[in-house]
Amino acid sequence: MRLLRLVPDNTKIQFMRGRFAGVVVSAILSTISVVMFFYPGLNLGVDFRGGISAELRTPSPMPADSIRQALEPLGFGDIRVQQFGSPNEELVRFDAQTEPSDAQRRLKEQLAQTLPGTQLRGFEVVGAKVSEELFWNGLLATALAFLAVLAYIWFRFDWQFGVGVVVTLILDVTKTVGFFAVTRLEFDLNAVAALLILIGYSVTDKVVVYDRIRENLRKYATMPLRELIDLSINQTLGRTVATSLTVLLSILPLALIGGEVLRGFALAIIFGIVVGTSSSIFIASPILLFLGQKRLRPNLVRGPRTTRSEAISS
């Protein structure tokens, strides 16, 4: 069983040595992500931008340029073609705002003339008003998730813990949004779902670490906070790595063979898991150290130091 352990027992890694580098690098990446959110901006999907989305199945694999040229006479504006599923399945998106029945009829007629044998397997029209509502509802859902997390952490822990979780979540979410801006993956309702999943996973991981820190605060009353945080992270490191790897292995097939529709969703979750796991160690814990140095250890100035070997043996 020891061969199956991802992390050795009784590790003594001094994570807090890199506390300044972790917080500074994260803040820089989040600032760049916020800038990229405005310029060049996100590649909004049909859900948020509005337009037409159609799923086509051609008789044989066909280049995207050929499909684009065949559908240009429709006058539906910019045409984007993406392969998903099998080689002869294409997802076509138009920027046009038109009546659903008329757009679907014209598309079927054009396919019959220029791409005979092509099947229209799915069709969806999202109006500008609906897309705007979906966008703001997505932001509202994310904001409500933040408030719920803040209330939960504030109720369960001291305020220093709550500030650490909320600040870290903001940094995690902004970096994930920056990931969408850099990769140009479509930002749609699936992306919002990925962000909400990231928030839930990230909070769970941080609560595990914070719970152990809180237990150790009572158990080792004279241990300096920096050493106590390092000890707590090492004690939960095996669980953190195992959980993250399990989720990654379950999501990876979606990114590899899930098709274009699920690819962005899966990649965002994978990126979020990596960011959320690392932020529990290098951001949330250092923030707690900065805020709680004098508050969580008010009576400890230069008391006796408890070594890690003594703590582990006890």
C-alpha positions as CSV (number, residue, x, y, z in Angstrom):
1,M,0.0,0.0,0.0
2,R,2.9,2.3,0.6
3,L,3.7,2.2,-3.1
4,L,0.3,3.6,-3.9
5,R,0.7,6.6,-1.7
6,L,1.1,9.8,-3.8
7,V,2.6,11.8,-0.9
8,P,5.0,10.3,1.7
9,D,4.0,10.3,5.4
10,N,5.3,13.0,7.7
11,T,6.5,15.4,5.0
12,K,8.2,18.5,6.4
13,I,8.0,20.9,3.4
14,Q,8.3,24.6,4.4
15,F,5.6,26.0,2.2
16,M,5.5,29.4,3.9
17,R,9.0,30.2,2.7
18,G,7.4,31.0,-0.7
19,R,4.5,32.9,0.7
20,F,5.5,36.3,-0.7
21,A,6.3,34.9,-4.2
22,G,3.0,33.0,-4.3
23,V,0.8,36.0,-3.4
24,V,2.7,38.4,-5.7
25,V,2.7,36.0,-8.7
26,S,-1.0,35.3,-8.2
27,A,-1.8,39.0,-8.0
28,I,0.1,39.8,-11.2
29,L,-1.6,37.0,-13.1
30,S,-5.0,38.0,-11.9
31,T,-4.3,41.7,-12.9
32,I,-3.3,40.6,-16.4
33,S,-6.5,38.4,-16.5
34,V,-8.7,41.4,-15.6
35,V,-7.0,43.5,-18.3
36,M,-7.5,40.8,-20.9
37,F,-11.2,40.5,-19.9
38,F,-11.6,44.0,-21.3
39,Y,-9.1,43.8,-24.1
40,P,-9.1,41.7,-26.2
41,G,-12.1,40.4,-24.3
42,L,-13.7,37.0,-24.1
43,N,-14.8,34.9,-27.0
44,L,-18.5,35.0,-26.1
45,G,-20.6,32.1,-27.3
46,V,-24.0,32.2,-28.8
47,D,-25.5,32.0,-25.3
48,F,-24.1,35.5,-24.5
49,R,-23.7,37.1,-27.9
50,G,-26.8,35.9,-29.6
51,G,-27.1,34.3,-33.0
52,I,-27.8,30.9,-34.6
53,S,-26.2,27.6,-33.7
54,A,-26.7,24.6,-35.9
55,E,-25.3,21.0,-35.7
56,L,-24.6,19.5,-39.1
57,R,-23.8,15.9,-40.2
58,T,-22.2,15.8,-43.6
59,P,-22.1,12.6,-45.8
60,S,-18.3,12.6,-45.5
61,P,-15.6,14.7,-43.7
62,M,-15.5,18.1,-45.2
63,P,-13.1,21.1,-44.7
64,A,-14.5,24.0,-42.7
65,D,-13.8,26.4,-45.5
66,S,-16.0,24.4,-47.9
67,I,-18.9,24.5,-45.4
68,R,-18.4,28.2,-44.8
69,Q,-18.4,29.0,-48.6
70,A,-21.5,26.9,-49.1
71,L,-23.4,28.8,-46.4
72,E,-22.2,32.4,-47.1
73,P,-25.2,33.1,-49.5
74,L,-27.5,32.9,-46.5
75,G,-26.3,36.4,-45.4
76,F,-26.2,35.4,-41.8
77,G,-23.1,37.3,-41.0
78,D,-19.9,35.8,-39.7
79,I,-19.8,32.0,-40.0
80,R,-17.7,29.9,-37.6
81,V,-17.4,26.2,-38.2
82,Q,-16.1,23.8,-35.6
83,Q,-15.8,20.0,-35.7
84,F,-17.2,18.0,-32.8
85,G,-17.8,14.3,-32.3
86,S,-17.0,12.3,-35.4
87,P,-15.1,13.8,-38.4
88,N,-18.2,14.5,-40.3
89,E,-20.1,16.3,-37.6
90,E,-19.8,20.1,-37.6
91,L,-21.1,22.9,-35.3
92,V,-21.9,26.0,-37.3
93,R,-22.5,29.4,-35.6
94,F,-23.9,32.6,-37.2
95,D,-24.1,36.1,-35.8
96,A,-27.5,36.8,-37.4
97,Q,-30.5,37.8,-35.4
98,T,-33.6,36.5,-37.2
99,E,-36.8,34.6,-36.8
100,P,-36.1,31.0,-35.8
101,S,-38.6,29.4,-38.3
102,D,-37.4,31.5,-41.2
103,A,-33.7,30.9,-40.4
104,Q,-34.2,27.2,-40.1
105,R,-36.1,27.0,-43.4
106,R,-33.5,29.0,-45.3
107,L,-30.7,26.9,-43.8
108,K,-32.4,23.6,-44.8
109,E,-32.9,24.9,-48.4
110,Q,-29.3,26.1,-48.6
111,L,-28.0,22.7,-47.4
112,A,-30.1,20.9,-49.9
113,Q,-28.7,23.0,-52.7
114,T,-25.0,23.3,-51.8
115,L,-24.4,20.4,-49.5
116,P,-26.8,17.6,-50.5
117,G,-27.0,14.7,-48.1
118,T,-26.2,16.9,-45.1
119,Q,-28.5,16.5,-42.1
120,L,-29.5,19.3,-39.8
121,R,-29.3,17.5,-36.4
122,G,-29.7,20.5,-34.1
123,F,-30.8,24.1,-34.5
124,E,-31.0,27.0,-31.9
125,V,-31.6,30.7,-32.2
126,V,-30.7,33.0,-29.3
127,G,-31.9,36.6,-29.5
128,A,-29.9,39.6,-28.3
129,K,-32.2,40.3,-25.4
130,V,-32.1,36.7,-24.2
131,S,-28.3,36.6,-24.5
132,E,-28.0,39.7,-22.5
133,E,-30.2,38.3,-19.8
134,L,-28.2,35.1,-19.7
135,F,-24.9,37.0,-19.4
136,W,-26.1,39.0,-16.4
137,N,-27.8,36.0,-14.8
138,G,-24.5,34.2,-15.1
139,L,-22.7,37.0,-13.4
140,L,-25.4,37.1,-10.7
141,A,-25.0,33.3,-10.1
142,T,-21.3,33.8,-9.6
143,A,-21.8,36.7,-7.2
144,L,-24.4,34.8,-5.2
145,A,-22.0,31.9,-4.9
146,F,-19.3,34.2,-3.6
147,L,-21.8,35.6,-1.0
148,A,-22.8,32.1,0.1
149,V,-19.2,31.1,0.5
150,L,-18.4,34.3,2.5
151,A,-21.4,33.7,4.9
152,Y,-20.4,30.0,5.4
153,I,-16.7,30.7,6.1
154,W,-17.6,33.7,8.3
155,F,-20.0,31.6,10.4
156,R,-17.7,28.6,10.6
157,F,-14.3,30.3,11.1
158,D,-12.8,33.5,12.4
159,W,-12.9,36.5,10.1
160,Q,-9.3,36.1,9.1
161,F,-10.2,32.7,7.6
162,G,-13.1,34.2,5.7
163,V,-11.0,37.0,4.2
164,G,-8.4,34.5,3.1
165,V,-10.9,32.3,1.3
166,V,-12.8,35.1,-0.4
167,V,-9.6,36.9,-1.6
168,T,-8.2,33.6,-2.9
169,L,-11.5,32.7,-4.7
170,I,-11.4,36.1,-6.4
171,L,-7.8,35.4,-7.6
172,D,-8.8,31.9,-8.7
173,V,-11.8,33.0,-10.7
174,T,-10.1,35.9,-12.4
175,K,-7.2,33.7,-13.5
176,T,-9.7,31.2,-14.9
177,V,-11.4,34.0,-16.8
178,G,-8.0,35.0,-18.1
179,F,-7.5,31.4,-19.2
180,F,-10.6,31.8,-21.4
181,A,-9.3,35.1,-22.8
182,V,-5.8,33.6,-23.7
183,T,-7.0,30.4,-25.2
184,R,-10.0,32.0,-27.0
185,L,-12.2,29.2,-25.9
186,E,-15.9,30.1,-26.1
187,F,-17.3,31.6,-23.0
188,D,-20.9,30.4,-22.7
189,L,-23.2,28.9,-20.1
190,N,-20.9,25.9,-19.9
191,A,-18.1,28.2,-18.9
192,V,-20.2,29.8,-16.1
193,A,-21.0,26.2,-14.9
194,A,-17.2,25.5,-14.8
195,L,-16.6,28.7,-12.8
196,L,-19.3,27.7,-10.2
197,I,-17.7,24.2,-10.0
198,L,-14.3,25.8,-9.5
199,I,-15.7,27.9,-6.6
200,G,-17.2,24.9,-4.9
201,Y,-14.1,22.7,-5.3
202,S,-11.7,25.5,-4.3
203,V,-13.7,26.3,-1.1
204,T,-13.8,22.6,-0.2
205,D,-10.1,22.3,-0.5
206,K,-9.4,25.4,1.5
207,V,-11.8,24.4,4.3
208,V,-9.9,21.1,4.7
209,V,-6.6,23.0,5.2
210,Y,-8.2,25.7,7.4
211,D,-9.9,23.0,9.6
212,R,-6.6,21.4,10.3
213,I,-5.0,24.8,11.1
214,R,-7.8,25.5,13.5
215,E,-7.4,22.2,15.2
216,N,-3.7,22.7,15.5
217,L,-4.2,26.2,16.9
218,R,-5.9,24.6,19.9
219,K,-3.5,21.6,20.1
220,Y,-0.2,23.5,19.9
221,A,-0.7,26.6,21.8
222,T,2.9,27.7,21.8
223,M,3.9,26.8,18.2
224,P,4.6,29.9,16.0
225,L,1.8,30.4,13.5
226,R,4.2,30.0,10.5
227,E,5.4,26.6,11.7
228,L,1.8,25.6,12.5
229,I,0.5,26.4,9.0
230,D,3.4,24.5,7.4
231,L,2.6,21.5,9.7
232,S,-1.1,21.7,8.8
233,I,-0.5,21.8,5.1
234,N,1.8,18.8,5.3
235,Q,-0.7,16.9,7.3
236,T,-3.4,17.4,4.6
237,L,-1.1,17.3,1.6
238,G,-1.8,13.6,0.8
239,R,-5.6,14.1,0.9
240,T,-5.3,17.3,-1.3
241,V,-3.2,15.6,-4.0
242,A,-5.3,12.5,-4.1
243,T,-8.6,14.4,-4.4
244,S,-7.2,16.7,-7.1
245,L,-5.8,13.8,-9.1
246,T,-9.1,11.9,-8.9
247,V,-11.1,14.8,-10.2
248,L,-8.5,15.4,-13.0
249,L,-8.6,11.8,-14.1
250,S,-12.4,11.9,-14.3
251,I,-12.5,15.2,-16.3
252,L,-9.6,14.4,-18.6
253,P,-11.6,12.1,-21.0
254,L,-14.1,14.9,-21.6
255,A,-11.2,17.2,-22.7
256,L,-9.7,14.5,-25.0
257,I,-12.8,12.9,-26.6
258,G,-15.7,14.9,-25.4
259,G,-16.0,16.9,-28.5
260,E,-15.9,20.7,-29.1
261,V,-19.0,21.3,-27.1
262,L,-17.5,20.0,-23.9
263,R,-13.9,20.7,-24.5
264,G,-13.9,24.3,-23.2
265,F,-15.9,23.2,-20.1
266,A,-13.5,20.3,-19.3
267,L,-10.3,22.4,-19.9
268,A,-11.6,25.2,-17.7
269,I,-12.3,22.7,-14.9
270,I,-8.8,21.1,-15.3
271,F,-7.2,24.6,-15.1
272,G,-9.4,25.5,-12.2
273,I,-8.4,22.4,-10.2
274,V,-4.7,23.1,-10.7
275,V,-5.2,26.8,-9.7
276,G,-7.5,26.0,-6.8
277,T,-5.3,23.3,-5.3
278,S,-2.1,25.4,-5.5
279,S,-3.9,28.5,-4.2
280,S,-4.9,26.7,-1.0
281,I,-1.2,26.3,-0.2
282,F,0.5,29.4,-1.7
283,I,-2.3,32.0,-1.3
284,A,-4.9,31.2,1.2
285,S,-2.5,30.0,3.8
286,P,-0.1,33.0,3.5
287,I,-3.0,35.4,3.7
288,L,-4.0,33.7,6.9
289,L,-0.5,34.1,8.2
290,F,-0.4,37.8,7.3
291,L,-3.7,38.5,9.0
292,G,-3.5,36.2,12.0
293,Q,0.1,36.6,13.0
294,K,-0.9,39.0,15.9
295,R,-4.5,38.0,16.2
296,L,-4.5,34.2,16.3
297,R,-1.4,34.2,18.5
298,P,-1.9,37.4,20.6
299,N,0.0,36.1,23.7
300,L,2.9,34.5,21.8
301,V,5.9,36.8,21.4
302,R,8.9,34.6,21.8
303,G,7.7,31.6,23.7
304,P,9.1,28.1,23.5
305,R,9.2,26.6,20.0
306,T,7.6,23.3,19.4
307,T,9.4,21.3,16.7
308,R,7.7,19.4,14.0
309,S,9.0,16.1,15.2
310,E,7.5,16.8,18.7
311,A,4.2,17.8,17.1
312,I,4.0,14.7,14.9
313,S,5.0,12.4,17.8
314,S,2.4,14.0,20.0
